[in-house]
């Protein structure tokens, strides 16, 4: 059985066909020569010339017929092409000298290869296989029959059978090893078994036919009749099977395409059917991305496989667009760009059809290589693929139409975001099965004014700008919707409340910032309401069967409550009334608490690590509430910021701290104090002048006062904040960046800030002992601060190991519970007396407080 060898690449090749084929052809021709030399010596030449010539012509015709008209046998999903060359080989070895078989086989195959326009490399390697195969068959036969001068018929049959099967085995091994050199290939054993079964069947058929032919005068007629019947049966059966299979596959394909959705898995199923119908190695669907590139979905013998994105300038795609279809293989083209496109696809035989819809191409459908190594695609395959491509193009159009209708039903026409219905649908999907979820609702509360003053077109522009800001903030994975008017909602996973609150604040900062429309600055007065159902709670208790619409209603209640209480962010609670009452009391009682001295300052010391000296304190505000007890600044500072009372708080804290600094300075102690600033303080009118007046009033040098800021506060309005900071720094006030490493931490802005100190966030310091990443971050911040000429302070030092590690890093100062918790003034004075010793410094005429342990 002759196999036409073609360069195929099922995977990435180890060597190219250009490298492998010349070497293989040379080796096989040398082997064939070694086999034919003894064959020529052992062959008998006592044959009538006319008989010899007639026999060689008959063999030539038989070999030509076997190569030109191979039998197609479908076995499972693979097409086997049986050339039938063993049939004339068996008869030739029985009736003619052995050398005639090899000669006629080579001549017939060479003519067929030239007729098919195979490349010279393909022709050479295939002829070498034929020469070796026929040489092995002839030599084995002659060696077996040589023992007897006139061997009986049974011995002749045995000799010919063993010889032909040995030749087929040699050819199969050579083919299998050659493909191993080209790259990953099917197992060698499978190639050998398939080839030997085919060869054994043909050898048996040839010997039976020869026996019948020689049985009597009617033998030839009987053989011809049987051959004709078999041919008709094969043809009828083959055509019937192919038509039935094609119809079945076409029906299944149309049904699959009609049901496919937009998901890639559905299209992979379609591609698998295409690949199966054409018995192809790989099927590829390329879809137009709209940016000059085509993303590919591919399916191979082992299922889905990665497929790189191609530009629309790919030579095969360009040819498919211009000609309507493409059929090309490596041995039928010399076009360098086309060969490069085939190499990029790692294929040698390719079909491409465009997916045409109207006047545009939606994409392309491709097939790469037959699964059978001995077959190639035909013109009728290309026509069928065009039909399938038409169905795929129609399915793509239907999907686009459905997507368009679905988009209009679920999305807002002005912003392109989801509408209330779309958010509800997304919430149902997210919360199904008790998954939980959260909705954050923000209202700008400015749309009506914009519509009245500038017109509805400018109002729509404002809505689009706000929507874009929200999408940029939360990312593509969290649905964003415009509910109504200038209300926007974000659906997210059930995060912890702190994270939800932070996200709500970020939303408010994003959409609540200023808008410039037609040269007019628009400043929304936004508020955020949050409602959350934790994972698993949607199916139990009071939240059982909770719908997303109810969750959205709760978020609206929380947002309205935030507006009523003049708050920025509010989370829905079942007992919201009590929470609102407490917050309302804090806001309304704040001024009275300041007047009554209930707003007090606690002090936490900062120590120089190298000299073990007290260098300063951080002033931290506390509220001793008569009903709620000690109120954390995280609760009341946020509440009073919305009311504008934050400036009153800073003024009170600043007076308390400066008064204490004056007392310490009068006692000869050099202690600095740090005070935290909020973004509202920086944006307050004449803030530097207010601070300067306080310093003069208490007669405290500006160098003893440090303001701690966060980069996020500065970046809220850098154009206003930076000049204020520069003015404060010019007065001699020290500036420190608090929580460094958790905010923007941008080197570009860090260079612009007129700062003297950075404070490493406590989360990194406390994680140094267990997390090498935190240790590396702390070390990097220390080195960065020193390289910029800044002091570096570590917050949250609670263990001696952390203190020692910071000292080894040359960190300047430390602050944390290891040294002291924030304590009221009286307890801080006691700490000074018990933990420090006063040493007079003649250079500064002050006393230095050195730690005793």
Order of alpha helices (4+ residues) and beta strands (2+ residues): alpha-alpha-beta-beta-alpha-alpha-alpha-alpha-alpha-alpha-alpha-beta-beta-beta-beta-alpha-beta-alpha-beta-beta-alpha-alpha-beta-alpha-alpha-beta-beta-alpha-beta-beta-beta-alpha-beta-alpha-beta-beta-beta-alpha-alpha-beta-alpha-alpha-beta-alpha-alpha-beta-alpha-beta-alpha-alpha-beta-alpha-beta-alpha-beta-beta
